Amino acid sequence: MAGHSKWANIKHKKAATDAKRGKIFTRLIKEITVAARLGGGDPGTNARLRLAIEKARDQNMPKDTIDNATKRGSGQLDGVDYEEIRYEGYGVAGAAVIVDCMTDNRTRTVADVRHAFAKHGGNLGTDGSVAFLFKHCGQLVLAPGSSEDRVMEVAIDAGAEDVVTNDDGSIEVLTAPTTDFVTVKEALEKAGLKPEFAEVIMKPATESVMTGDDAVKMQKLLDALEALDDVQEVYTNAVIDD
């Protein structure tokens, strides 16, 4: 299957993530803590925790920091009790936006998210207002030049739902957002096919390409949301055309 060009957007996201290393640590600690609280402190039986720990290691987070976050989540150490909250809204030209947060103060978080939307030409919606436009799934993206046949063979055998070759030559592997994601990721890596991007995401069913002033305004909204301390991830069906 052919799909929309992804590689530039993936590289931009990775660069932005790497540039905010300090904040990434905070987000990953929250994710590890909540994952351990919900599924237990053993990454061998808790796929979400296993993925969070892998991401933390990829960011060179110290082992002690990872271990302490896991222990706080599983109740072995005292710590802040975070809750997960999802907000849905609309950006420039009605683009759909999902904002996933982890917070110890729901009142503060919703006020911050609402302010960011309002300040940058968007508005906060109600639960379910845009979620139906997205699919919860695992996404693994391999760089242009990867062997399409080999990726498809390994990924499908490991339980992937779909393999998409994008216009720019990058290859996108889609999985269920469960242990299938970890299984497929490990199978690809074992075969020497390391994904450049591997996340469980909310993938838009359709995309809206933005250019000119709309693109600039939409990027400002996304940046403002991602800068909030309680925000873990921001998803949108808007594609910013550089």
Steps between C-alpha positions, in 0.01 A plus 500: 500500500614856434457771760561868565860614548601449865875521531541878535231512767654210692846659493355833613326334794816314602708818484249692708491217753879484529518879544280478810696232683424634849128504442514161330644354820207640698248356257668160492516482880126567512436234236710240682330581831146474362580188295639327809200605707250367247675182390754416770873559526619204291576608141497135400125483554415868452542599134427867562767520771746313282452750218529798736827363642636443147417859408670624817812300420500639145514847659791389723299530821704370798406151619438623856248754371316229305502262796371765741216598266403134469507455877288810556243374255486153652469640853849413624586870539287802586432743219254723318181328383447596135178447309461473124267746328423544131375828355360543150469818301522687174789697357533732204248433221330239717798263518448225757728494804537247784701594809606223739600617848624360829434724796465526876272803462214463252376858552838649410542278197165568336547875552843489336377291205193718446714816510743361240216414263331839543821702464595336171174492310360167616242386750468218750231247407304239693594138563462305176482806279801401286622163635296314239729652234801312642603137548692380805786293360870425504704679233856410398667700224812383319728728300485528123717232342382220729405179320124508454474126441709415805315744726165362385611139548631554854225736614205293376647179640534674840137612502494844334165618364633688198816616325486826301767632265487879495566730207842594639614136526456469876312192618229515764403192701170506688409270789242457771581726801571201724776246543488459119682833472789387719513162324519658154757758612726230644461282190601785270801588715608134517490492119723809484212729408506758778212751479592867519170571670299257715203616705148405598303792360164640402528485119266726299278318251539789256745789488461869420803667339548861615706768330564873541348688793286206607810282530682763706203549734443128541866437584484770768198329656671160498819650648302673775322178594820292495673758722252445785650309792207258533481410131643164397403482132317711241338341196343675202374425152670819377814454291719809505650551155853640535 
